[in-house]
């Protein structure tokens, strides 16, 4: 009877051991399956983002090439595509703004430069573009303020030619503002308060 009890206990122990091994294998398989599934889910957006980046880079570079070639309408179409792909990148808005300046669309250009500054307050080229657009719209105080910001932020030695142009434009605008203020005393108050043109 004692031998039978031991055999029964051994069988029972084997069943428990087999159950524990089977359960461990099942948990391991489920865990690795879940891990593979989660990794695929996490990497799918990364792969589409990588493809997105390649498309974006190609569109960006092609738009720059079109601008340099003076094909501004074609560049503008590409900037619209780039802006849809990456609205958070201020360089897209800045380059689109410069394209619009070339096409004489000053209000739209000004809005894009302001949008780029909202995205990155240290985007020096956006201030340069904003100054040019503001001047074209007759807002010399706005142009002056934007150009001062550009000169303050622009530290790249490559931009020396633009800095010289900026200083020359600033000098002209300030002289014109002074002349206009002398002709119209009410305008002196508007200029001192940083307001735009009073027409």
C-alpha atoms as a printed R data frame, in Angstrom:
    type eleno elety resid chain resno      x       y       z
1   ATOM     1    CA   UNK     A     1  0.000   0.000   0.000
2   ATOM     2    CA   UNK     A     2  2.860   2.328   0.765
3   ATOM     3    CA   UNK     A     3  4.358   1.604  -2.664
4   ATOM     4    CA   UNK     A     4  1.051   2.353  -4.338
5   ATOM     5    CA   UNK     A     5  0.816   5.649  -2.428
6   ATOM     6    CA   UNK     A     6  4.278   6.629  -3.541
7   ATOM     7    CA   UNK     A     7  3.512   5.777  -7.176
8   ATOM     8    CA   UNK     A     8  0.326   7.830  -6.945
9   ATOM     9    CA   UNK     A     9  2.278  10.743  -5.457
10  ATOM    10    CA   UNK     A    10  4.921  10.433  -8.187
11  ATOM    11    CA   UNK     A    11  2.264  10.456 -10.903
12  ATOM    12    CA   UNK     A    12  0.626  13.445  -9.320
13  ATOM    13    CA   UNK     A    13  3.992  15.181  -9.047
14  ATOM    14    CA   UNK     A    14  4.733  14.438 -12.715
15  ATOM    15    CA   UNK     A    15  1.372  15.877 -13.739
16  ATOM    16    CA   UNK     A    16  2.078  19.055 -11.768
17  ATOM    17    CA   UNK     A    17  5.572  19.278 -13.230
18  ATOM    18    CA   UNK     A    18  4.218  18.771 -16.780
19  ATOM    19    CA   UNK     A    19  1.489  21.332 -16.120
20  ATOM    20    CA   UNK     A    20  4.057  23.844 -14.825
21  ATOM    21    CA   UNK     A    21  6.326  23.242 -17.856
22  ATOM    22    CA   UNK     A    22  3.385  23.519 -20.272
23  ATOM    23    CA   UNK     A    23  2.168  26.680 -18.578
24  ATOM    24    CA   UNK     A    24  5.679  28.177 -18.672
25  ATOM    25    CA   UNK     A    25  5.989  27.382 -22.391
26  ATOM    26    CA   UNK     A    26  2.548  28.825 -23.078
27  ATOM    27    CA   UNK     A    27  3.350  32.048 -21.202
28  ATOM    28    CA   UNK     A    28  6.690  32.286 -23.031
29  ATOM    29    CA   UNK     A    29  5.053  31.826 -26.437
30  ATOM    30    CA   UNK     A    30  2.324  34.325 -25.648
31  ATOM    31    CA   UNK     A    31  4.885  36.771 -24.320
32  ATOM    32    CA   UNK     A    32  7.115  36.536 -27.386
33  ATOM    33    CA   UNK     A    33  4.082  36.733 -29.691
34  ATOM    34    CA   UNK     A    34  2.891  39.827 -27.869
35  ATOM    35    CA   UNK     A    35  6.393  41.281 -28.034
36  ATOM    36    CA   UNK     A    36  6.586  40.705 -31.816
37  ATOM    37    CA   UNK     A    37  3.129  42.222 -32.294
38  ATOM    38    CA   UNK     A    38  3.982  45.287 -30.196
39  ATOM    39    CA   UNK     A    39  7.305  45.762 -32.008
40  ATOM    40    CA   UNK     A    40  5.585  45.615 -35.389
41  ATOM    41    CA   UNK     A    41  2.970  48.122 -34.252
42  ATOM    42    CA   UNK     A    42  5.629  50.480 -32.916
43  ATOM    43    CA   UNK     A    43  7.908  50.204 -35.944
44  ATOM    44    CA   UNK     A    44  5.178  50.652 -38.560
45  ATOM    45    CA   UNK     A    45  4.823  54.408 -37.926
46  ATOM    46    CA   UNK     A    46  8.614  54.760 -37.844
47  ATOM    47    CA   UNK     A    47  8.884  53.113 -41.258
48  ATOM    48    CA   UNK     A    48  6.191  55.352 -42.703
49  ATOM    49    CA   UNK     A    49  7.893  58.360 -41.062
50  ATOM    50    CA   UNK     A    50 11.179  57.355 -42.725
51  ATOM    51    CA   UNK     A    51  9.423  57.111 -46.090
52  ATOM    52    CA   UNK     A    52  7.721  60.429 -45.288
53  ATOM    53    CA   UNK     A    53 11.104  62.013 -44.584
54  ATOM    54    CA   UNK     A    54 12.504  60.819 -47.908
55  ATOM    55    CA   UNK     A    55  9.506  62.268 -49.742
56  ATOM    56    CA   UNK     A    56  9.778  65.495 -47.785
57  ATOM    57    CA   UNK     A    57 13.524  65.855 -48.434
58  ATOM    58    CA   UNK     A    58 13.045  65.277 -52.156
59  ATOM    59    CA   UNK     A    59 10.202  67.818 -52.329
60  ATOM    60    CA   UNK     A    60 12.189  70.371 -50.304
61  ATOM    61    CA   UNK     A    61 15.320  70.069 -52.452
62  ATOM    62    CA   UNK     A    62 13.331  70.203 -55.697
63  ATOM    63    CA   UNK     A    63 11.494  73.317 -54.515
64  ATOM    64    CA   UNK     A    64 14.811  75.021 -53.697
65  ATOM    65    CA   UNK     A    65 16.119  74.111 -57.169
66  ATOM    66    CA   UNK     A    66 12.972  75.552 -58.791
67  ATOM    67    CA   UNK     A    67 13.402  78.784 -56.812
68  ATOM    68    CA   UNK     A    68 17.034  79.113 -57.903
69  ATOM    69    CA   UNK     A    69 15.959  78.555 -61.509
70  ATOM    70    CA   UNK     A    70 13.347  81.305 -61.201
71  ATOM    71    CA   UNK     A    71 10.468  78.829 -61.626
72  ATOM    72    CA   UNK     A    72  8.495  80.272 -58.745
73  ATOM    73    CA   UNK     A    73  5.030  78.892 -59.582
74  ATOM    74    CA   UNK     A    74  6.432  75.355 -59.697
75  ATOM    75    CA   UNK     A    75  8.325  75.979 -56.465
76  ATOM    76    CA   UNK     A    76  5.142  77.273 -54.829
77  ATOM    77    CA   UNK     A    77  3.272  74.052 -55.658
78  ATOM    78    CA   UNK     A    78  6.099  72.047 -54.091
79  ATOM    79    CA   UNK     A    79  6.131  74.255 -50.982
80  ATOM    80    CA   UNK     A    80  2.396  73.612 -50.558
81  ATOM    81    CA   UNK     A    81  3.105  69.864 -50.600
82  ATOM    82    CA   UNK     A    82  6.007  70.247 -48.170
83  ATOM    83    CA   UNK     A    83  3.861  72.369 -45.852
84  ATOM    84    CA   UNK     A    84  1.174  69.663 -45.782
85  ATOM    85    CA   UNK     A    85  3.804  67.020 -44.955
86  ATOM    86    CA   UNK     A    86  5.642  69.035 -42.282
87  ATOM    87    CA   UNK     A    87  3.760  72.119 -41.061
88  ATOM    88    CA   UNK     A    88  5.993  72.235 -37.975
89  ATOM    89    CA   UNK     A    89  9.202  72.993 -39.912
90  ATOM    90    CA   UNK     A    90  9.713  76.784 -40.083
91  ATOM    91    CA   UNK     A    91 12.107  76.612 -43.052
92  ATOM    92    CA   UNK     A    92  9.221  75.473 -45.252
93  ATOM    93    CA   UNK     A    93  7.162  78.557 -44.375
94  ATOM    94    CA   UNK     A    94 10.208  80.823 -44.810
95  ATOM    95    CA   UNK     A    95 11.067  79.490 -48.268
96  ATOM    96    CA   UNK     A    96  7.439  79.559 -49.312
97  ATOM    97    CA   UNK     A    97  7.310  83.176 -48.126
98  ATOM    98    CA   UNK     A    98 10.342  84.098 -50.247
99  ATOM    99    CA   UNK     A    99  8.729  82.388 -53.238
100 ATOM   100    CA   UNK     A   100  5.583  84.452 -52.707
101 ATOM   101    CA   UNK     A   101  7.684  87.629 -52.461
102 ATOM   102    CA   UNK     A   102  9.074  86.848 -55.914
103 ATOM   103    CA   UNK     A   103  5.504  86.430 -57.178
104 ATOM   104    CA   UNK     A   104  4.442  89.772 -55.664
105 ATOM   105    CA   UNK     A   105  2.045  88.174 -53.150
106 ATOM   106    CA   UNK     A   106  3.182  90.274 -50.198
107 ATOM   107    CA   UNK     A   107  0.299  89.710 -47.748
108 ATOM   108    CA   UNK     A   108  0.521  85.920 -48.044
109 ATOM   109    CA   UNK     A   109  4.313  86.108 -47.770
110 ATOM   110    CA   UNK     A   110  4.090  88.268 -44.631
111 ATOM   111    CA   UNK     A   111  1.673  85.789 -43.042
112 ATOM   112    CA   UNK     A   112  4.029  82.888 -43.747
113 ATOM   113    CA   UNK     A   113  6.990  84.729 -42.233
114 ATOM   114    CA   UNK     A   114  4.952  85.503 -39.122
115 ATOM   115    CA   UNK     A   115  3.934  81.827 -38.956
116 ATOM   116    CA   UNK     A   116  7.580  80.753 -39.194
117 ATOM   117    CA   UNK     A   117  8.491  83.149 -36.365
118 ATOM   118    CA   UNK     A   118  5.672  81.658 -34.285
119 ATOM   119    CA   UNK     A   119  7.236  78.224 -34.834
120 ATOM   120    CA   UNK     A   120 10.785  79.420 -34.099
121 ATOM   121    CA   UNK     A   121 11.373  82.912 -32.709
122 ATOM   122    CA   UNK     A   122 15.094  82.620 -33.576
123 ATOM   123    CA   UNK     A   123 14.517  82.004 -37.299
124 ATOM   124    CA   UNK     A   124 16.564  84.957 -38.600
125 ATOM   125    CA   UNK     A   125 15.577  84.577 -42.263
126 ATOM   126    CA   UNK     A   126 11.912  84.862 -41.342
127 ATOM   127    CA   UNK     A   127 12.576  88.339 -39.939
128 ATOM   128    CA   UNK     A   128 14.417  89.331 -43.124
129 ATOM   129    CA   UNK     A   129 11.481  88.165 -45.248
130 ATOM   130    CA   UNK     A   130  9.000  89.846 -42.915
131 ATOM   131    CA   UNK     A   131 10.933  93.110 -43.272
132 ATOM   132    CA   UNK     A   132 10.876  92.909 -47.089
133 ATOM   133    CA   UNK     A   133  7.155  92.029 -47.160
134 ATOM   134    CA   UNK     A   134  6.309  94.783 -44.669
135 ATOM   135    CA   UNK     A   135  8.187  97.355 -46.727
136 ATOM   136    CA   UNK     A   136  6.349  96.251 -49.884
137 ATOM   137    CA   UNK     A   137  3.062  96.718 -47.997
138 ATOM   138    CA   UNK     A   138  4.063 100.239 -46.912
139 ATOM   139    CA   UNK     A   139  4.655  99.341 -43.259
140 ATOM   140    CA   UNK     A   140  8.086 100.920 -42.747
141 ATOM   141    CA   UNK     A   141  8.008 100.794 -38.923
142 ATOM   142    CA   UNK     A   142  7.176  97.071 -39.139
143 ATOM   143    CA   UNK     A   143  9.887  96.557 -41.746
144 ATOM   144    CA   UNK     A   144 12.401  98.408 -39.567
145 ATOM   145    CA   UNK     A   145 11.583  96.359 -36.480
146 ATOM   146    CA   UNK     A   146 11.791  93.065 -38.384
147 ATOM   147    CA   UNK     A   147 15.100  94.018 -40.002
148 ATOM   148    CA   UNK     A   148 16.586  94.978 -36.635
149 ATOM   149    CA   UNK     A   149 15.565  91.550 -35.347
150 ATOM   150    CA   UNK     A   150 17.221  89.930 -38.358
151 ATOM   151    CA   UNK     A   151 20.478  91.810 -37.751
152 ATOM   152    CA   UNK     A   152 20.367  90.858 -34.078
153 ATOM   153    CA   UNK     A   153 19.806  87.153 -34.784
154 ATOM   154    CA   UNK     A   154 21.899  86.672 -37.916
155 ATOM   155    CA   UNK     A   155 25.354  85.494 -36.873
156 ATOM   156    CA   UNK     A   156 26.229  83.219 -39.813
157 ATOM   157    CA   UNK     A   157 29.357  84.576 -41.600
158 ATOM   158    CA   UNK     A   158 27.928  83.256 -44.889
159 ATOM   159    CA   UNK     A   159 25.154  85.862 -44.599
160 ATOM   160    CA   UNK     A   160 27.455  88.909 -44.631
161 ATOM   161    CA   UNK     A   161 26.084  90.091 -47.980
162 ATOM   162    CA   UNK     A   162 22.544  89.925 -46.620
163 ATOM   163    CA   UNK     A   163 23.611  91.737 -43.461
164 ATOM   164    CA   UNK     A   164 25.055  94.582 -45.577
165 ATOM   165    CA   UNK     A   165 21.806  94.804 -47.553
166 ATOM   166    CA   UNK     A   166 19.837  94.720 -44.320
167 ATOM   167    CA   UNK     A   167 21.839  97.621 -42.857
168 ATOM   168    CA   UNK     A   168 21.409  99.633 -46.066
169 ATOM   169    CA   UNK     A   169 17.660  98.980 -46.138
170 ATOM   170    CA   UNK     A   170 17.374  99.856 -42.457
171 ATOM   171    CA   UNK     A   171 19.217 103.146 -43.026
172 ATOM   172    CA   UNK     A   172 16.896 104.012 -45.968
173 ATOM   173    CA   UNK     A   173 13.739 103.115 -44.076
174 ATOM   174    CA   UNK     A   174 14.727 105.076 -41.001
175 ATOM   175    CA   UNK     A   175 15.531 108.101 -43.163
176 ATOM   176    CA   UNK     A   176 12.170 107.793 -44.909
177 ATOM   177    CA   UNK     A   177 10.319 107.418 -41.603
178 ATOM   178    CA   UNK     A   178 12.061 110.536 -40.289
179 ATOM   179    CA   UNK     A   179 11.169 112.443 -43.461
180 ATOM   180    CA   UNK     A   180  7.534 111.308 -43.318
181 ATOM   181    CA   UNK     A   181  7.319 112.172 -39.637
182 ATOM   182    CA   UNK     A   182  8.583 115.690 -40.400
183 ATOM   183    CA   UNK     A   183  5.846 116.126 -43.005
184 ATOM   184    CA   UNK     A   184  3.095 114.763 -40.782
185 ATOM   185    CA   UNK     A   185  3.398 115.486 -37.017
186 ATOM   186    CA   UNK     A   186  0.590 113.009 -36.179
187 ATOM   187    CA   UNK     A   187  2.733 110.273 -37.671
188 ATOM   188    CA   UNK     A   188  5.507 110.918 -35.123
189 ATOM   189    CA   UNK     A   189  3.238 109.589 -32.353
190 ATOM   190    CA   UNK     A   190  2.274 106.531 -34.413
191 ATOM   191    CA   UNK     A   191  5.920 105.726 -35.163
192 ATOM   192    CA   UNK     A   192  6.987 106.171 -31.554
193 ATOM   193    CA   UNK     A   193  4.219 103.811 -30.441
194 ATOM   194    CA   UNK     A   194  5.397 101.219 -32.974
195 ATOM   195    CA   UNK     A   195  2.241 101.360 -35.088
196 ATOM   196    CA   UNK     A   196  2.147 100.849 -38.794
197 ATOM   197    CA   UNK     A   197  1.503 103.484 -41.408
198 ATOM   198    CA   UNK     A   198 -1.287 105.985 -40.853
199 ATOM   199    CA   UNK     A   199 -2.784 106.757 -44.193
